[in-house]
Amino acid sequence: MIFSNRISTFILAAALVAVAGCASTSTKEGTGEYVDDTVITTKVKAAILNEPTLKSNEINVETFKGIVQLSGFVKQQPDAVKAGEIARGVKGVVSVKNDIRMK
């Protein structure tokens, strides 16, 4: 009986450590958030790629906790604005930091 309680306690402690290891902080994403951000990044890149007026190979997309950061270069300022609008339209995007610059 005592041995059974010790094993149960050990398994519970190991599970708590595993869950705590996946928790997020203000500077580090949890496992679930990382997966969510990867999906958001992929959707934003796909949406920008599907916009024929934008050269998507010169626009970089990064996501952290739902906040999308766009960077790179475009020929005209309206292209940067358009990329920001496209990113804001993707489900799951909390906000967009548009750091795209003109060449």
N, C-alpha and C positions, 0 to 999 in steps of 0.2 A: 504494500500500500504506500509506504513512504517512497519507495523507488518510483512508483507511478506518479506521485505528486511532484517529485523532482524532475522527471522527464517532462511533465506538463508545464511546469514552471520554466524549464529551459526552452521549450518550444515557444511559449508565449513571449519570453524575453527576446529570443531570436527574431520573432515576427515583429516586435516593437522596434528593434534596432533596424530591421530592413525597411520598415515603413518610415521611420525617422530619417533614414539615409536618402529617401526619395522625396523628402519634403523640400519645398522651395524657400528661398530667402529673397531679400531685395536685390541681390546681385547674381543669384543662381536659380535656374529653373528646376522645377521638379521633373520627374520622368514624363508624366502626363502632359505637362506644359510644353516640354521639348517636342513631343510628338505633335501636339496641337500647332505649335509654331512652325514646325516643318511642313505640315499640311497647308497652313496659311501661306507660307513662302511659295510653295509649289503652285497654289491657286493664283496668287498674284503674278508670278512669273508667266503662267499660262495665259492669264488674261491680257497681260502686256504683250506677250508674243502674238496673240490673236488680233491685236490692233495693228492694221496694216500701215498706219502712218508713223509708227514708232519703230526705231531700230533697237530692238530689245537686247541685242548682244552688247550694247553699250550702257545698259541700265542694270544695276545690281540691286538685289532685294535681300534684306535681312529682317528677321522678326524676333522680338524678345517680349514675351508675355503679351502677345497680341498687338504690340506696337510695331508697325512696319517702317523700316527706314529704307528709302530709295536713295541711291547714289549713282553717279556716272555722268555721262555727257549726252547732250542732245544738240541739234543744230539751232532750234528756235525755242524761245521761252514757252510758247503755247504747248509744245510737246512735253515739257516738264509738268505743266499744269495738268495736261491730259493723263499722264502717267499717275499722278497723284489722285485724280478723280477715279481712275480705274481701280487703283489699290483700295480706295475707300469703299468701293462698291463690292468688295469681296467679303463674304460672310465670315465673321470671326475677327475681323480687323477692328481693333479698339481705336487706334489713331494712326496717322501717317506723318512721318517726318520726311519731308521732301528736300533732300540735299542734292538734287540733280542740278548740274551746271551746264551753261552753254559753252560750246567749243569756241 
